[in-house]
Amino acid sequence: MTTHDGSQADTARIDIALAGRLGAFALDVAFDLPASGVTALFGPSGSGKTSVLRAIAGLTRLKGRVVVGSETWQNARTFRPPHRREIGYVFQEASLFAHLTVAKNLVYGARRSVGGLDEGRFAEIVGLLGLSPLLDRSPTTLSGGERQRVALGRAILSRPRLLLMDEPLAALDRMAKDEILPYFEALHDRLRIPILYISHDMSEVERLADRIVVLDNGRVRASGPLNMALTDAGLGFVRDPHAASVLPARVVAFDAADALAELDLGGQRVFVDGCGPDDIGGLRRLRIEASDVSLSREVPTLSTILNTLAVRIVAVEPTAAAASLAFVLVLDGAPEMSFVAKVTRRSAVRLGLAVGDQLFAQIKSVSLATAPPLGK
C-alpha cells in the first residue's frame, strides 16, 4: 500500500508489551495499534504514559517486545538502540536548533531519513503545516505554536515508522492550541503514519484520536476505538461533567438556503453547520455532549431542535451529580454507534426509563469534533 507521502505503509499492526520497574514505579502494559491513524495514550499524571513512550523509543530499557509491522525492535533476544528505531519524537517543548533557520531545522530531519532529502516530500510537508512563511526565520522569533509545527515537520521528514507525541500542546495557551490543531488534523487525514499521542486534554483526544489506550498506575485499563471507551460506563468517562461521544458520519447533502449539511449517522439523518457542498461524500467526526441530549417516549413535534434519533438504552450509570443519571444509548440498527444522555433522576423516574427501552433522543447541539479542512 502506498501512502499519501509516497512511502510504503505497513499492513500489519504495531505490537507493544513492556514491563519493568522504574524506581518504585512498576510498569506492565500490553496493547497494539494500527499502522495508521492516531492512538491516544490517556491517563492521570503518574500513570506511566511518558515511560511507555520512552521505552518504545528505546530511551528506557524495559523487558518485553516492540514489533512494528514485520520488524522486531525489541524482544527477549534483541534490543535495537534508539538511533536505529525509525521513530519521530515530538516533546512538550519544540527543542529546535536555535542556531539554524526553520528551513535548516527541517532539512536536518530529512537528511536523517533513509534516502536523505526528498525535495517533493519536503515541499509537501512545508505546505501541509503552513511553514512556507517561516522558512528563513530563526526559531527564537517564533510563537509556541509555530515552533511545534516546525518540530512536527522535522519529525515527519525523518520518515518515521512511528510518530510519538508527548503532550505536544501542553505548553500552549488555548488560542495557540486552536491555531495548531487544524494542522494536526490535516496530518491525520493526509499521512498514513501511525501516531501514539499523549494528552491530558480530552478535547484534544476527541478531535484527533481514532483509538485510545487508557492507563492507570502502570497498567492498561482499556484499549480500543475511542468512542467505545467514551461510552463505557465502567471506565467513568460518562460521569465527567462534559462527557461526550464522538461518532463518524458521512456528509450526504448540503442545503444552501439553510447553510446546513445533512449527514448519515448510522442510517439516520442529522443536520449540522460547518460543512459545505465540497464536503459531500466525506466522513466527519461528530461530537455529541451528554448534557445536550434529551429523551422522549414519543416522536417530538413542533420543536426548534432539528436532530431526533431513534435509540435504545443499553446502560445506566449514576453521575457525580447525585441528581442525574447517564444513559448510554445506541442507534437502532447500528450497535457500534453509541452516545450518552444525562438526565435528572426525577425525569428518569417520570418516564420510567430502563435498560432495553426504545426511545427518541433529541440533540440540542451536534458539533463537528474537527475543524473544517485547511483552506476551506
C-alpha positions in Angstrom: 0.0 0.0 0.0 1.4 3.4 -1.0 0.8 6.3 1.5 -0.1 9.9 0.6 3.6 10.9 1.2 4.8 8.3 -1.3 6.2 5.8 1.3 5.0 2.2 1.8 2.7 1.7 4.8 2.8 -1.4 6.9 -0.3 -3.6 6.6 0.4 -5.3 10.0 -0.2 -3.8 13.4 2.2 -2.5 15.9 2.6 -4.7 19.0 3.7 -3.4 22.3 4.3 -5.4 25.5 6.6 -3.8 28.1 7.2 -4.4 31.8 9.7 -3.4 34.5 10.4 -1.2 37.4 11.3 2.5 37.3 12.4 3.2 40.8 9.3 2.5 43.0 7.0 2.5 39.9 6.0 -0.8 38.3 5.0 -0.7 34.6 3.3 -3.6 32.9 1.5 -2.8 29.7 0.4 -4.6 26.5 -1.5 -3.2 23.6 -1.4 -3.0 19.9 -2.3 -0.2 17.4 -3.0 0.0 13.7 -0.2 1.0 11.2 -2.0 4.3 10.6 -4.2 6.8 12.5 -3.9 8.3 15.9 -4.0 6.3 19.1 -4.3 8.4 22.3 -2.4 7.3 25.4 -4.6 8.7 28.2 -4.5 8.6 32.0 -3.8 10.6 35.1 -0.4 12.1 35.9 1.9 9.3 37.1 0.1 6.6 35.2 3.1 5.7 33.1 2.3 7.4 29.8 5.7 9.1 29.1 7.5 6.0 30.4 5.8 3.9 27.8 6.8 6.3 25.0 10.4 6.4 26.2 10.5 2.6 26.3 9.1 2.3 22.8 11.8 4.7 21.6 14.4 2.6 23.3 15.4 5.5 25.6 14.3 3.5 28.7 15.2 -0.2 28.6 12.4 -2.5 29.9 11.6 -6.2 29.3 9.2 -7.1 26.6 8.6 -6.6 22.9 8.2 -3.8 20.4 7.2 -5.1 16.9 6.5 -2.6 14.2 5.0 -4.3 11.1 7.4 -7.0 10.1 10.3 -5.6 12.1 11.2 -6.6 15.7 12.8 -3.7 17.5 12.9 -5.5 20.8 12.2 -8.9 22.3 13.9 -11.4 24.7 16.8 -11.8 22.3 17.3 -8.4 20.7 17.3 -4.7 21.5 17.5 -2.2 18.7 19.1 1.0 20.1 17.2 4.3 19.8 19.1 5.7 16.8 18.2 2.6 14.8 14.4 2.8 15.7 12.7 4.7 12.9 10.8 7.0 15.3 9.8 10.6 15.2 9.5 12.1 18.7 7.7 15.4 19.4 8.1 16.6 23.0 6.2 19.3 25.0 9.0 21.7 24.1 10.0 22.0 20.5 13.8 21.6 21.1 14.7 23.2 17.8 18.3 24.2 16.9 18.4 27.9 17.7 21.5 28.5 15.5 19.7 27.1 12.4 16.9 28.6 10.4 13.5 26.9 10.2 14.4 25.5 6.8 17.7 24.1 8.1 15.9 22.5 11.1 13.6 20.8 8.7 16.4 19.7 6.4 18.2 18.2 9.4 15.2 15.9 9.9 15.0 15.0 6.2 18.7 14.2 6.0 18.4 11.8 8.9 15.9 9.7 7.0 16.7 6.7 4.8 17.3 8.1 1.3 18.1 11.6 2.6 16.3 14.8 1.4 13.4 14.4 -1.0 12.6 17.9 -2.4 9.0 16.9 -3.3 8.3 15.5 0.2 9.9 18.5 1.8 7.6 20.8 -0.1 4.6 18.7 0.7 5.2 18.8 4.5 6.1 22.5 4.4 2.8 23.2 2.6 0.7 20.9 4.8 2.0 22.6 8.0 1.9 26.1 6.7 5.6 26.6 7.2 6.5 28.5 3.9 6.4 32.0 5.5 8.7 30.8 8.4 11.5 29.1 6.4 14.1 31.9 6.7 13.3 32.8 10.3 15.2 31.8 13.5 13.3 29.5 15.9 13.8 32.2 18.6 11.4 34.5 16.7 8.6 32.0 16.5 5.5 31.6 18.7 5.0 28.5 20.7 2.5 27.1 18.1 4.8 27.9 15.2 7.8 26.1 17.0 5.7 23.0 17.5 4.7 23.0 13.8 8.3 23.1 12.9 9.2 20.4 15.4 6.4 18.2 13.9 7.6 18.8 10.4 11.2 17.9 11.3 10.0 14.7 12.9 7.8 13.7 9.9 10.6 14.5 7.4 12.8 11.9 9.2 10.3 9.4 7.6 9.4 7.6 10.9 7.7 4.3 11.0 6.0 5.5 14.2 5.4 9.0 15.5 5.5 9.6 19.2 4.0 12.8 20.6 4.3 13.6 24.3 1.7 16.3 25.1 2.9 18.5 22.3 0.3 21.2 23.0 0.6 21.2 26.8 2.8 24.3 26.9 0.5 26.3 24.7 -2.5 28.5 25.7 -5.9 27.8 24.3 -5.6 30.3 21.5 -2.3 28.7 20.3 -3.9 25.2 20.6 -6.8 26.3 18.5 -4.4 27.6 15.9 -2.3 24.5 15.6 -4.9 21.7 16.0 -6.2 22.1 12.3 -2.6 21.3 11.2 -2.5 18.2 13.3 -5.9 17.2 11.9 -4.6 17.7 8.3 -1.7 15.3 9.1 -4.2 12.7 10.4 -6.1 13.0 7.1 -3.2 13.1 4.7 -0.4 10.9 6.1 -0.6 7.3 7.0 2.0 7.5 9.8 0.8 5.7 13.0 0.8 8.2 15.8 0.9 7.5 19.6 -0.3 10.7 21.2 -0.2 11.6 24.9 -2.6 14.3 26.2 -4.3 15.2 29.4 -6.8 17.2 27.5 -9.9 15.1 26.4 -10.9 17.8 23.9 -7.7 17.2 22.0 -8.3 13.4 22.2 -11.8 13.9 20.9 -10.6 15.9 17.9 -7.6 13.8 16.9 -7.8 10.2 18.1 -9.2 7.2 16.4 -8.3 4.8 19.3 -7.4 5.2 22.9 -5.3 3.3 25.4 -6.3 4.1 29.0 -3.5 3.8 31.6 -3.8 3.7 35.3 -0.9 3.1 37.7 1.2 1.5 35.1 -1.5 -0.9 33.8 -3.8 -0.8 30.7 -7.4 -0.3 31.8 -8.8 -0.3 28.3 -7.7 -0.3 24.7 -9.8 0.1 21.6 -11.8 2.6 19.5 -12.2 6.0 21.1 -16.0 6.1 21.2 -16.2 2.7 22.8 -14.2 4.0 25.7 -16.1 7.3 26.0 -19.4 5.4 26.3 -18.1 2.5 28.5 -19.9 3.1 31.8 -17.2 1.1 33.6 -14.4 3.5 32.6 -16.0 6.5 34.1 -15.8 9.0 31.2 -19.7 9.1 31.1 -19.6 10.7 34.6 -17.4 13.6 33.5 -19.3 17.0 33.6 -18.5 17.4 29.9 -19.0 13.8 28.9 -19.3 13.5 25.1 -19.3 10.9 22.3 -17.5 11.1 19.0 -19.2 9.4 16.1 -18.3 9.2 12.3 -20.9 10.4 9.9 -20.9 10.9 6.2 -22.0 14.1 4.5 -24.8 13.3 2.1 -26.3 16.7 1.2 -26.0 20.5 1.7 -28.8 22.9 1.8 -27.5 26.3 0.7 -30.7 28.1 1.8 -30.3 26.9 5.4 -26.5 26.7 5.3 -26.8 23.2 6.9 -25.3 19.9 5.9 -27.2 16.7 6.1 -25.1 13.7 7.4 -25.8 10.0 7.6 -25.2 8.8 11.2 -25.7 5.1 11.5 -28.5 5.1 8.9 -30.3 8.2 10.4 -30.0 11.8 9.4 -28.6 14.7 11.4 -28.1 18.4 10.4 -25.0 20.4 11.3 -23.3 23.6 10.2 -19.6 23.8 9.5 -19.7 21.7 6.3 -20.2 22.8 2.7 -21.1 21.4 -0.6 -17.5 20.4 -1.3 -17.7 18.0 1.8 -20.4 15.8 0.3 -19.3 12.2 0.3 -16.7 12.8 3.0 -16.6 11.5 6.6 -16.7 13.9 9.5 -16.4 13.4 13.3 -19.5 14.5 15.2 -19.3 15.4 18.9 -22.5 14.9 21.0 -22.2 16.3 24.5 -24.3 14.2 27.0 -25.9 17.3 28.5 -27.3 18.3 25.1 -29.4 15.1 24.8 -32.9 14.8 26.0 -35.1 11.7 25.9 -38.7 11.1 24.9 -41.0 8.1 24.6 -42.8 9.7 21.6 -41.5 11.4 18.4 -41.1 15.1 19.4 -43.1 17.5 17.3 -43.1 21.3 16.7 -39.7 21.7 18.2 -36.8 24.0 17.3 -34.4 21.1 17.9 -33.6 19.7 14.4 -32.0 16.4 15.3 -34.0 13.5 16.6 -32.7 9.9 16.6 -34.3 6.6 17.4 -32.3 4.9 20.2 -32.2 2.1 22.7 -30.9 2.3 26.3 -28.1 -0.2 26.9 -26.7 1.0 30.2 -27.4 3.3 33.1 -24.7 5.0 35.3 -25.0 7.4 38.3 -23.1 10.6 37.7 -21.0 12.7 40.1 -24.1 14.9 40.5 -26.5 12.9 42.7 -29.5 14.4 40.9 -28.7 12.9 37.5 -28.0 9.7 35.6 -26.1 8.9 32.5 -27.9 6.7 30.0 -25.8 5.0 27.3 -27.8 4.8 24.1 -27.3 3.1 20.8 -28.8 3.9 17.4 -31.3 1.4 16.2 -29.7 -0.8 13.6 -26.2 0.4 14.4 -25.0 -1.2 17.7 -21.5 0.2 17.3 -22.9 3.7 17.3 -23.4 4.7 21.0 -23.7 8.0 22.8 -24.6 9.3 26.2 -27.6 11.3 27.6 -27.6 12.9 31.1 -31.0 13.5 32.6 -32.2 14.2 36.1 -33.3 11.3 38.3 -36.8 12.9 38.5 -37.1 12.8 34.7 -35.9 9.2 34.6 -38.5 8.2 37.2 -41.2 10.1 35.5 -40.5 8.4 32.1 -39.8 5.0 33.8 -36.5 4.7 31.9 -34.8 1.3 32.0 -32.3 -0.7 30.0 -33.8 -2.0 26.8 -36.3 0.8 26.3 -36.8 2.1 22.8 -36.8 5.9 22.8 -36.2 9.1 20.8 -33.2 11.3 21.6 -33.4 15.0 20.8 -29.9 16.5 20.4 -29.9 20.2 21.1 -26.4 20.7 19.6 -24.4 18.4 17.3 -21.0 19.8 16.6 -18.1 18.8 14.4 -15.3 17.4 16.6 -12.8 18.6 13.9 -12.3 22.0 12.3 -13.1 22.4 8.6 -10.3 21.2 6.4 -7.5 23.7 5.9 -8.0 26.0 3.0 -11.8 25.9 3.1 
